[in-house]
Amino acid sequence: MKLLKALDRASSLPEVVATVRGHLAGFGIEVVIAGLLPAPSAMRAFDRSFVVMENVPHAWQRRYIDRHYAMHDPIVAETLHRRQGFGWRDEDVGLASSAPAARIMAEAAEVGLRDGYTVPLTTIEGELGGMSFVGSHLEIAPEHRGMLTLVASYAFGQALLVRSQGSDRPVVLSPRERETLQWAAEGKTDWEIGEIMGISEHGVDSHLRCVRAKLGTRNRAQV
């Protein structure tokens, strides 16, 4: 398949996204979203570091992370409880399972994320994740779902590979981020760090979130 060969040549996350979009545009796919998922009980910890690749509007990305939408996102819930791909319009998919879920999907629709096909995925390390092909209106026949599952698995693997290789550019942390990281490395709690640095626990958490995003890590231990 030409798409798989093109993915092999992709050397950056934007290139992986562009390759998938370019080859699947005929299905109405405009947006590609892929990420790893924590356990449901830890979903509040979902942040930018869990996102493997995406090309969603920046404002939506910020709103989704800042408001912890992953905790109530019905697509996330369906992804964690399924083994096979599903269309957002499938009869057994409940996008309005709760008021928060309905609100999230309504807000997503406002930025063009109205229809999608999502494939649950598992890494070789056993981490759960998924990839969604999204657009205003998708035209995906039942016989094409298997192909999309293959593409999702291949693209997800390539994206993880590209991300693990990192960038040649050095990571630059601000002085406050470095100080926060140093205290965290010594085992200080957010409250203790805040007392030392004269900032709130929220400020400490904000610094550490920025550090995680810059380093491409998902939790405090990895940082």
Secondary structure, 3 states (H helix, E strand, C coil): CHHHHHHHHCCCHHHHHHHHHHHHHHHCCCEEEEEECCCHHHHHHCCHHHEEEECCCHHHHHHHHHCCHHHCCHHHHHHHHCCCCEECCCCCCCCCCCHHHHHHHHHHHHCCCCEEEEEEEECCCCCEEEEEEEECCCCCCHHHHHHHHHHHHHHHHHHHHHHHHCCCCCCCCCHHHHHHHHHHHCCCCHHHHHHHHCCCHHHHHHHHHHHHHHHCCCCCCCC
